[in-house]
C-alpha cells in the first residue's frame, strides 16, 4: 500500500468518524420524560469547588501519612569493635 493511499484511507476514516459518531449524541430526550430541574447555585458550587478541594485534601493527607519517616536509628554506643582478622570469609 503506497503512502498516498494510506493517507487517503486515514483522512476518509477520520472524516467518517467525525460525521457518524456524534449522531447518537444529537438525539432529543423523549417528550414523555419529565423535565428535571437543574442544580441550584449551591449544587454547582459543591460540584465545581467542593469536590476538587475534597480530593486535594484526601490526596494531601494520604501523602503526608505515607511519606513519614518512621525509622529512628539507635543511639550511638561507646563500644569499639575491632576486627581480629581471624574471620573466615566465604
ABEGO torsion letter per residue (X at the ends): XBAAAAAAAAAAAAAAAAAAAAAAAABBBBAABBBBBBBBAAAAAAAAAAAAAAAAAAAAAAAAAAABBABBBBBBBABBBBBAGABBBX
